[in-house]
Amino acid sequence: MQFPRPLVRGRFLGREKRFLVHVRLDDGRTVVAHTNNTGSMRGTLAPDAPVWLSPAEAPGRKLAWTLELVETTAATGPGIAPGVLVGVNTALANRLAAEAVAAGMVPGLEDAGTPRREVVYGRQGSRIDLLYEPPGQTACWVEVKNVSLVEDGHARFPDSPTARGRKHLEELTDLALAGTRAALVFCVQRGDAETVGPADDIDPAYGRLLRTTLAAGVAVHGVGMDVTPAGITPARPIPLLPDR
């Protein structure tokens, strides 16, 4: 995935009301950018961290900028490698996961074709991120989670408690128990992750549910990305370590 327009660099000043970030651009202007990332962005945002924004394409949009990338610094936190570019735009995760599947990085979905998106499923009325229906094969329902937190080489999800994420695990478990193929893909938008697993200290209930999901037969995969200001590319499968 290549960014359609050049990103603009700046420095992170602060976050407001979860969806707003204040940035001082390299040209000296101070702007407010939108972020669609509902998590804490722990392990990424730190005062004065380099960030990259994309200019809005839609004319007249309330906020002219969107937060795309953050570079980790020594002030980011313990266990965080400095100088790592991290993709924090969660809207890109489904596209990147689909690119990873097309590149053969998700076992069991080789030659799966083009997925349908946002198909309603489950008793709680969720919308699946990717639905693969390869001819002559069983359909596979795929939920995608964006991961930005990596500590000591281990990617961790979630970075804050997530009721929505727990609901998705319950829906996937129901599918698997009913005999339907289901999968979860952790899309790790940074290049320093060697493994991925649940952040039990942040959301213990999510960790417990993830293990239940695995036991029910849901396939769980991780994919790491190469991240640059020009674009983000699926690069490698990352093994799941559910009990680290």
N, C-alpha and C positions, 0 to 999 in steps of 0.2 A: 504494500500500500504506500503510494507516494502522496504527499500533501499537495493539493492542487495549486496552492499559492505559497510563495516563500513565507516561512515563519519569521516572526519578529522577536528579537531577544530583549530581555529586561531582567530586573531583579525583583524578587518577591518581597513585598512589604507587609502584607497581612491578609487575613481571611475574614469575611464578614457574612453572617447569616448563611453560612454553609455554601451558598451558590455564587458568592462574589469573592474575587481576589483583587487586591490592590497591587499594582506593578509599576515600577519606575523603568520606563523603556531606556535603552541605551542612548537615545537621542535627547534624554532629559525629561520627556513628558511623563506625567503620572496618569495612569489610566485604570479603569475598573474593567475586569474581564469576567466572563461567565465561566463557571465550572459545573459540569454535570455529574461530577464525582460526589456521591452522597456519603462516602466513607470519611474517615478522619485524615486520610493521606499521611498517616504515620509513617515515618521512615523516608519521607520525600521532602515535604515542605519544611523549611527552616529560614529564619530571617536572613535576607540578602542572598538567598539561593538563586542561581541563574534559572530563568524560566523562558519558555518560548510560547508565543501566542500566535493564533491564526486570525487573520482579519475576517470579519463577517462577510459572507457573500451576499446575503439578502439585504437589499437596500432598506434603510429605515429601521433596522433591528435596534432594539433598545440599547443593547450593549454591543459595541463594535468589535469586541475581541473575545476569543475563547482560549482558555488555558489548555495547552496540548502536552508540553513536556516540562519536566523539572530535573535539574541536575543536583544530585546529592552533594552535600558538603560535610566537612568534619563536624559541623554543628548539628547535623541531622539527628544523630542519636547513636547509642552504643550498638555495635554489630553492623552498622551501616557503612558500606564501602563508599568513600567519597569519589566524586567525578563520574558517577554513573547516570546516564540519561534514562529517565523513566517516563513512559507514556501514561498519562493520568486521565485521558479522555475515554470514559467508559463506553461511549457510543461507538467506538471503533472495535471493541472486543469481538463482536459477532462477525464482523467482516474479516478480522484477522484469524479467527478460529476457522472460518470457512476456507480461507487461503491455506491454513495449515492442513486441513483435511484434503484439499485438492493436491497439496504437495506430498501426500502420503505420510504425514507425521502423526496421524491419529490411528492406531491399530484398530482393525475391524471396519474401518470406513474407507479403505482403499477403493478407488473407482466408484465412489458412492454417487457421483454426479452433482447436480446443482440442488441446493436445499430450498425448501419452502421456509418462509419466515413468519414468526408471530402467529402460529396456528394455536387456537384455543385447545386446551386439554385439561384433564384432571378435575377432581371434585371441587377444587377451590377456584376454578376458572382462570388458571394461569395461561400465559402465552409462551409457547416454547420458542427458544431462540432460533434453532435450526432443526428442520425435519427432513431427513434423508429418506427417499423412497426409490432406491435403485431397482431397476427392472429385474424381476426374478429373484429378488432378495427381500428379506424382512425389513420393514421400515425401522428407522432408528431415530428416537427423539433425543435431541441434544440441548442441554442447558449450558450456557457459557458464563463464566465468572471472570471479571477482570481482576488481576492481582498486581499490586504495586509495592507491597511490603516484602522486602528481602533482608533477612538478618543472618550474617555469617554464611551466606550462600544458600540459605534455605528460604524459599518463598512461602509466605504464610497468608491464609485467608480465613476470616475477614480481618480488616484492620479496625473495625468497630462492630458492635453487636448488630446483627442483621436479621430481623424478623422475616423479611422478604426472602432472604437466602435460605432460611430454615423452611419456609413454605415450599420453596422449589425442591428441596431435598425430599420433603414428604411426598410431593407429587411424583418425583422420579421413582421413589420407592414403591408407590402404588402401581406405577406402570410395570416395573420389574416383577412385582409379586403377581401381577395379572398375566405374566408371560410375554410382555412387550419389551423389545429392545430399548434401552435407555442409557444415556451417557452424560457425563459431566466433564467439561473441558475447562481447566484453569488456564486462562490466557495471561501469561506473565509478561507484562510490557516492559521488560528490561533485560539486559544481557548477562547479569551476574548470578542468576539463579541456577543451582545445580540440582535441587530437589524442590518439591512442593508438598504442603500438607496443611492441616487445619491449625488455626491459632487458638488453641484450647484456653489459653489464659485470657484472651480477649472475648471470646464467645464460647464458653464451654458447651452450651446446648447445641451449637452448630457442629462442634467436633463429635459429640455423641451421635447426632443424626447422620453425619457423614459416614461413620463406621456402620451404622444400621443400613445405610444406603448401599455401601459396599457389600455387606453380608446378604442383601436382598438380590444382588446380581447386577447392580448398576456399574457400568465401566467408568472409571475415573482416570482422566489423563491430564498431563500438564504439557504446555508448549511454551518455550521461551522465545523471546523476540530479540532481534537486533534493532536498536533504536538510534536514529540520527535525525537531525533537523530536516533532512530531505524526505524521510519516510520511515515506516516501521515494517519489518519483514519477519515472518515466522522463520525461525532458524533451527530449532532443535526440540525433540521431545524431552520432557523432564520427568523423571520417575516420581511417583507418589510415595511419600513416607507418612502414612497416617498416624504413626505412633511415636514420632520423634519428640 
